[in-house]
Amino acid sequence: MVREVRPPKLTLAAVAKEVGVSAPTVSKVVNGRQDVAEETRNRVLAALQRTGYRSPLQRKSPPAQQAVEVVFDSLNSAYSVEVLNGIMEHAAASDMEVILSVTSRQAASPLGPEERAQRMLDEGRSGMIVVTSAFGSGQLAAFQRRRIPVVVVDPLNPPPGNVFSVGASNWAGGKAAATHLLELGHHRIAYIGGPAAAECSQARLHGYMAALMAAGVPVVDEYVSAGPFRSATGVKAMKALLALDEPPTAVFAGSDSIALGVLAEARRQNVRIPEDMSLVGFDGTPQAEESLPPLTSVSQPLQEMGRSALSFILRQRNGEEIDSRRVELATHLVVRESTAPPRASAARGAAAVEG
């Protein structure tokens, strides 16, 4: 069991020692007294902000309802909406308000890491959930100094080991998708992933590669690409794949959004799914089920991921001991109508190449 070690309680004396002044001087600054030299006042204010000190009045006046801030890079995908639905459901049952922030629709914040963390503390927010977004080390350090809980869901940059995180079994899901296509008889299988640096995308790629290598099928560099989890990524990659002298007979897309882009470009180029090419997505969103044809996809428990992230926040807020900082939920393949054995001519061609 991992026991969380909390930093010592902040006091006026501790702040005074850091600045090199007396505790009464710090008290005057905290209480807005004017009989303090400007230079000293500025040093004390900087230390108060840096350490996250809160006056007794601030500590005794929490808001009537607790709130958690949820940060997305975008809400333009069914993935994001499903994760948010899970958070909202758990929040409603816990009498918790949700403050939503979408970074792609906002100008760069004028607040630095310390100011942003202090504002969250002053506003009485219980913590922050960061979904598929990068979270800088400076911001994380500022939150940790103030003991503000942070949970990341499928982060774009690998989180430090002391950060709580929620995800799915991405490697196993990637392997299951590629294995399904191999069992259908495909050997020319492409992978269109999400951001190359994203941990979840890397795990899906490695699962795909493991399945191909176990079957003795080479991983073709031209068949592997990466980009944002957007339909435009699928469109761009599909154009490149179809322009090859030997296009793949199957595509594994790293998200349902990417897969829908592949499907759209296939229609534009009169490529039939699954008659001419098989297609597998990843996420298991309602969009996958409602597409034409319905999309074979690796399903993630997206709403449960959202509920688990908020549960981490609530447990930290309540001072519970948590024996693991990582929750990894199982994925499973849902086979629908977008996958089928390759055409006989393509299968013979692949066999000839391998022979």
Backbone torsions as a table, in degrees:
resi	resn	phi	psi	omega
1	MET	NA	134.9	178.5
2	VAL	-93.0	121.3	178.2
3	ARG	-96.5	121.4	-178.7
4	GLU	-72.9	126.0	179.2
5	VAL	-95.2	115.8	-178.2
6	ARG	-88.9	143.7	176.8
7	PRO	-67.1	158.0	-179.0
8	PRO	-62.3	154.1	179.5
9	LYS	-64.0	135.5	-179.1
10	LEU	-79.3	135.9	177.8
11	THR	-131.1	164.9	175.4
12	LEU	-59.6	-38.2	-179.1
13	ALA	-62.7	-38.9	179.7
14	ALA	-66.3	-41.2	178.0
15	VAL	-65.6	-42.4	179.7
16	ALA	-61.0	-40.9	179.4
17	LYS	-63.9	-39.8	179.9
18	GLU	-64.8	-39.8	-176.5
19	VAL	-81.6	-28.4	-177.1
20	GLY	89.2	32.9	177.1
21	VAL	-129.2	179.2	179.6
22	SER	-83.5	157.8	177.3
23	ALA	-61.4	-39.7	176.8
24	PRO	-59.7	-34.4	178.2
25	THR	-64.8	-43.9	177.8
26	VAL	-62.6	-39.8	179.5
27	SER	-60.9	-40.8	178.3
28	LYS	-60.9	-42.0	-179.6
29	VAL	-65.3	-44.4	-179.7
30	VAL	-60.0	-37.1	-176.3
31	ASN	-91.8	6.0	174.7
32	GLY	78.1	17.2	178.2
33	ARG	-67.6	147.8	-175.5
34	GLN	-96.1	-9.4	-174.9
35	ASP	-87.3	50.4	176.4
36	VAL	-133.9	134.6	-179.9
37	ALA	-57.7	143.7	-175.6
38	GLU	-57.8	-43.9	-177.9
39	GLU	-64.6	-41.0	178.4
40	THR	-66.3	-43.0	179.2
41	ARG	-57.3	-45.1	-178.3
42	ASN	-63.7	-39.5	178.4
43	ARG	-65.3	-40.2	179.9
44	VAL	-67.2	-44.2	179.6
45	LEU	-61.2	-40.3	178.6
46	ALA	-63.4	-40.4	179.5
47	ALA	-68.7	-39.4	178.2
48	LEU	-61.1	-42.4	-179.8
49	GLN	-68.9	-42.3	-177.3
50	ARG	-64.5	-39.2	-176.5
51	THR	-88.6	-14.1	-179.5
52	GLY	75.6	24.7	179.7
53	TYR	-63.8	137.7	175.9
54	ARG	-123.5	139.2	179.5
55	SER	-71.6	159.3	177.9
56	PRO	-55.1	-35.1	179.5
57	LEU	-63.2	-42.9	178.2
58	GLN	-63.6	-41.5	-175.9
59	ARG	-70.2	-26.0	-176.9
60	LYS	-93.2	2.6	-175.8
61	SER	-124.8	62.1	178.1
62	PRO	-71.9	156.2	177.8
63	PRO	-66.4	157.8	-178.2
64	ALA	-62.3	-36.3	-180.0
65	GLN	-121.6	131.5	177.9
66	GLN	-70.5	154.3	-178.4
67	ALA	-138.0	149.8	174.3
68	VAL	-125.3	138.1	177.1
69	GLU	-93.4	133.0	179.5
70	VAL	-118.2	122.6	-174.8
71	VAL	-111.2	122.5	173.1
72	PHE	-115.8	151.2	170.4
73	ASP	-78.1	-25.6	178.7
74	SER	-163.4	153.1	172.9
75	LEU	-114.9	23.9	-176.1
76	ASN	-89.8	18.7	179.9
77	SER	-135.1	153.1	177.3
78	ALA	-64.7	-29.3	176.6
79	TYR	-56.1	-52.7	-177.2
80	SER	-61.9	-42.2	-178.3
81	VAL	-63.8	-40.8	-179.6
82	GLU	-66.7	-43.0	177.2
83	VAL	-61.7	-43.7	179.3
84	LEU	-62.4	-39.3	177.9
85	ASN	-59.1	-40.3	178.2
86	GLY	-64.6	-42.0	178.1
87	ILE	-63.3	-46.3	-177.2
88	MET	-63.1	-39.7	-179.7
89	GLU	-62.6	-46.5	-179.8
90	HIS	-68.6	-36.4	179.7
91	ALA	-63.7	-42.2	180.0
92	ALA	-62.3	-40.2	-179.8
93	ALA	-71.5	-19.9	-177.1
94	SER	-105.6	8.8	-177.9
95	ASP	54.8	47.2	-177.8
96	MET	-117.7	131.3	176.3
97	GLU	-83.9	143.9	178.5
98	VAL	-111.5	123.4	175.3
99	ILE	-102.9	119.0	-173.6
100	LEU	-99.5	135.0	177.9
101	SER	-132.2	126.8	179.5
102	VAL	-116.4	108.2	-170.5
103	THR	-67.9	-30.9	-177.0
104	SER	-70.6	-15.6	-178.3
105	ARG	-106.0	8.0	-176.5
106	GLN	-121.0	146.2	172.1
107	ALA	-69.3	158.1	179.0
108	ALA	-56.0	133.2	-177.4
109	SER	-68.2	135.6	176.9
110	PRO	-74.5	-10.6	-178.7
111	LEU	-82.8	135.9	172.8
112	GLY	-78.1	173.7	-179.1
113	PRO	-55.0	-42.4	-178.4
114	GLU	-67.1	-43.7	-178.6
115	GLU	-65.3	-40.8	-178.6
116	ARG	-65.5	-43.1	179.3
117	ALA	-64.2	-40.9	-179.6
118	GLN	-66.1	-37.6	178.3
119	ARG	-63.0	-42.3	177.2
120	MET	-60.4	-41.1	179.9
121	LEU	-65.2	-45.5	-179.1
122	ASP	-64.0	-31.9	-179.0
123	GLU	-85.9	0.8	174.1
124	GLY	73.6	25.1	180.0
125	ARG	-77.4	143.4	-173.6
126	SER	-80.7	-18.4	-179.4
127	GLY	165.2	-174.4	-177.5
128	MET	-135.3	134.9	172.8
129	ILE	-109.9	123.7	-177.5
130	VAL	-111.5	116.9	-174.6
131	VAL	-110.2	122.1	178.2
132	THR	44.3	43.8	178.9
133	SER	-133.1	155.2	174.5
134	ALA	-78.2	144.5	179.9
135	PHE	-134.2	110.4	-172.5
136	GLY	-68.7	154.9	-179.3
137	SER	-64.9	-34.2	178.4
138	GLY	-65.0	-42.3	178.2
139	GLN	-64.7	-42.5	-179.6
140	LEU	-62.2	-43.7	-179.5
141	ALA	-62.3	-40.4	179.5
142	ALA	-63.4	-39.4	178.3
143	PHE	-68.0	-42.3	-177.3
144	GLN	-66.7	-34.6	178.2
145	ARG	-62.7	-28.8	-179.1
146	ARG	-99.4	6.2	179.5
147	ARG	57.4	39.3	175.0
148	ILE	-91.6	118.4	-178.7
149	PRO	-63.5	138.2	176.2
150	VAL	-129.7	133.4	175.5
151	VAL	-128.6	133.7	178.6
152	VAL	-110.4	142.4	177.7
153	VAL	-120.0	120.4	-178.2
154	ASP	43.5	59.1	-175.9
155	PRO	-67.1	152.4	177.8
156	LEU	-76.0	-24.2	175.1
157	ASN	-121.1	139.1	-177.5
158	PRO	-56.7	128.0	-177.9
159	PRO	-77.4	152.0	172.9
160	PRO	-60.2	159.1	-175.5
161	GLY	-64.9	-19.2	-178.0
162	ASN	-93.5	9.6	180.0
163	VAL	-102.5	135.1	177.0
164	PHE	-72.5	134.8	-177.9
165	SER	-140.6	153.0	179.9
166	VAL	-130.5	135.9	177.7
167	GLY	-159.6	-168.0	179.1
168	ALA	-123.3	171.6	-179.2
169	SER	-77.5	77.0	-172.9
170	ASN	-66.8	-39.7	179.8
171	TRP	-62.4	-47.7	179.8
172	ALA	-62.8	-37.3	178.6
173	GLY	-66.0	-42.5	177.8
174	GLY	-63.2	-40.9	178.7
175	LYS	-65.3	-41.3	-179.6
176	ALA	-63.4	-40.4	179.8
177	ALA	-63.1	-48.6	-178.9
178	ALA	-67.5	-38.5	179.0
179	THR	-62.3	-41.0	177.5
180	HIS	-58.1	-44.6	-179.7
181	LEU	-68.6	-38.5	177.0
182	LEU	-63.4	-41.3	-179.2
183	GLU	-67.1	-25.1	175.2
184	LEU	-76.2	-13.7	179.2
185	GLY	110.1	3.6	179.2
186	HIS	-78.3	143.4	174.9
187	HIS	-128.8	-22.1	175.7
188	ARG	-99.7	89.0	-172.7
189	ILE	-117.4	123.6	179.7
190	ALA	-96.8	155.7	173.7
191	TYR	-126.4	122.9	175.5
192	ILE	-112.0	104.2	-172.9
193	GLY	-97.3	176.0	173.4
194	GLY	-80.0	-160.8	-179.1
195	PRO	-52.2	132.8	-173.5
196	ALA	-59.2	-32.6	-177.1
197	ALA	-85.6	-10.0	-177.2
198	ALA	-70.2	130.0	-176.6
199	GLU	-59.2	-42.2	-178.8
200	CYS	-65.1	-38.0	179.7
201	SER	-69.0	-39.8	177.0
202	GLN	-61.6	-42.3	-178.8
203	ALA	-64.8	-40.1	178.5
204	ARG	-65.2	-41.1	177.1
205	LEU	-61.2	-46.0	-178.6
206	HIS	-65.5	-34.6	175.4
207	GLY	-65.6	-42.4	176.5
208	TYR	-60.3	-46.3	-179.0
209	MET	-64.9	-39.6	179.7
210	ALA	-61.8	-41.4	179.7
211	ALA	-64.4	-44.2	-179.7
212	LEU	-64.9	-44.5	-178.3
213	MET	-65.2	-38.0	178.6
214	ALA	-64.0	-28.8	179.5
215	ALA	-91.0	0.5	-179.4
216	GLY	75.0	22.5	-179.8
217	VAL	-102.0	126.9	-178.1
218	PRO	-69.1	147.6	173.7
219	VAL	-89.7	114.1	-176.6
220	VAL	-88.8	123.6	-176.8
221	ASP	-55.2	-41.1	-177.5
222	GLU	-66.9	-13.8	-178.9
223	TYR	-92.0	-3.5	-176.1
224	VAL	-115.4	127.3	179.2
225	SER	-145.6	169.4	-177.6
226	ALA	-144.4	159.2	178.6
227	GLY	178.3	-178.0	178.4
228	PRO	-61.2	156.9	176.8
229	PHE	-75.6	68.1	-177.2
230	ARG	-135.4	155.0	178.0
231	SER	-62.0	-30.7	179.3
232	ALA	-60.7	-31.2	176.8
233	THR	-64.0	-41.7	178.1
234	GLY	-65.7	-40.7	178.6
235	VAL	-61.1	-50.4	-177.8
236	LYS	-61.8	-45.6	-178.0
237	ALA	-67.3	-38.4	-179.6
238	MET	-64.7	-40.0	176.5
239	LYS	-58.4	-43.9	-179.6
240	ALA	-66.5	-40.6	-178.9
241	LEU	-65.9	-41.8	-178.2
242	LEU	-71.9	-18.3	178.0
243	ALA	-83.3	-9.4	179.2
244	LEU	-70.2	153.6	176.8
245	ASP	-62.2	-32.9	179.0
246	GLU	-129.6	85.6	-178.7
247	PRO	-65.5	159.2	176.0
248	PRO	-69.8	158.8	174.5
249	THR	-95.9	-7.9	180.0
250	ALA	-151.1	150.4	179.0
251	VAL	-130.2	131.5	170.3
252	PHE	-106.6	115.6	-179.7
253	ALA	-97.3	138.1	-175.5
254	GLY	-73.5	-2.8	173.2
255	SER	-158.7	159.9	177.5
256	ASP	-64.7	-34.6	178.5
257	SER	-61.6	-44.4	177.0
258	ILE	-62.5	-42.4	-179.6
259	ALA	-61.0	-38.4	179.3
260	LEU	-66.6	-32.2	173.5
261	GLY	-66.3	-40.4	175.7
262	VAL	-60.2	-45.1	-178.8
263	LEU	-62.1	-41.3	-179.9
264	ALA	-64.9	-43.1	-179.9
265	GLU	-70.1	-33.6	176.4
266	ALA	-60.8	-43.0	178.2
267	ARG	-62.3	-42.6	-178.7
268	ARG	-62.3	-30.9	-177.5
269	GLN	-103.3	16.5	176.7
270	ASN	57.6	35.2	173.6
271	VAL	-97.6	120.6	-175.8
272	ARG	-85.9	134.5	175.0
273	ILE	-109.3	118.6	10.0
274	PRO	-103.5	6.7	-172.8
275	GLU	-60.1	-43.9	-178.8
276	ASP	-96.4	-26.8	-177.9
277	MET	-155.6	136.0	176.3
278	SER	-90.6	154.5	-175.9
279	LEU	-143.1	130.5	176.3
280	VAL	-124.1	135.7	176.3
281	GLY	-104.9	-170.1	179.1
282	PHE	-149.3	124.2	174.8
283	ASP	142.7	-40.9	-178.0
284	GLY	72.8	40.8	-178.4
285	THR	-83.0	163.5	174.6
286	PRO	-57.8	-30.9	177.4
287	GLN	-59.3	-37.9	-179.8
288	ALA	-65.2	-42.3	-179.2
289	GLU	-68.7	-30.8	-174.5
290	GLU	-95.3	-2.8	-179.2
291	SER	-71.5	170.5	179.6
292	LEU	-125.5	109.0	-0.8
293	PRO	-74.4	161.4	174.9
294	PRO	-55.8	137.1	-168.0
295	LEU	-90.8	126.3	167.3
296	THR	-64.9	130.6	-172.9
297	SER	-151.1	149.3	171.7
298	VAL	-82.1	117.1	-174.2
299	SER	-87.9	129.5	171.5
300	GLN	-104.0	146.2	175.6
301	PRO	-79.6	73.1	-169.0
302	LEU	-63.1	-44.5	179.9
303	GLN	-65.1	-37.9	178.0
304	GLU	-65.7	-33.6	175.7
305	MET	-62.4	-41.9	177.7
306	GLY	-64.2	-43.4	179.3
307	ARG	-64.4	-39.2	-179.6
308	SER	-65.9	-38.3	179.6
309	ALA	-62.5	-45.9	179.4
310	LEU	-67.9	-34.3	177.0
311	SER	-60.4	-40.0	176.0
312	PHE	-59.2	-44.1	179.8
313	ILE	-61.0	-47.6	-176.7
314	LEU	-64.6	-39.9	-179.0
315	ARG	-68.4	-38.0	176.4
316	GLN	-67.1	-41.2	179.5
317	ARG	-60.5	-36.0	-177.9
318	ASN	-84.4	2.1	177.2
319	GLY	74.6	21.3	-179.8
320	GLU	-73.1	151.1	171.6
321	GLU	-83.5	128.3	-176.0
322	ILE	-117.4	121.8	-171.9
323	ASP	-82.9	-9.5	177.3
324	SER	-144.5	138.7	180.0
325	ARG	-96.8	6.3	-178.7
326	ARG	-132.2	129.8	171.0
327	VAL	-113.8	122.2	178.1
328	GLU	-122.5	113.7	-175.5
329	LEU	-95.8	151.8	-173.7
330	ALA	-73.9	145.9	171.7
331	THR	-107.2	162.1	173.0
332	HIS	-151.1	148.4	-177.6
333	LEU	-82.9	129.9	175.4
334	VAL	-110.8	111.0	-176.8
335	VAL	-87.9	123.7	177.3
336	ARG	-122.6	-132.2	-168.9
337	GLU	-110.4	9.8	-177.0
338	SER	-97.4	5.1	178.3
339	THR	-127.5	144.4	-179.5
340	ALA	-162.1	164.6	176.0
341	PRO	-59.3	152.2	178.7
342	PRO	-67.9	158.1	174.8
343	ARG	-59.0	151.0	-175.8
344	ALA	-57.1	-39.4	-177.8
345	SER	-65.8	-39.8	179.9
346	ALA	-68.7	-38.5	179.6
347	ALA	-65.9	-40.8	178.2
348	ARG	-65.2	-37.8	179.3
349	GLY	-64.1	-41.5	-179.8
350	ALA	-66.1	-40.7	-179.9
351	ALA	-64.5	-38.3	179.3
352	ALA	-65.2	-39.8	179.6
353	VAL	-64.3	-43.6	-179.2
354	GLU	-67.7	-37.5	-180.0
355	GLY	-67.4	NA	NA
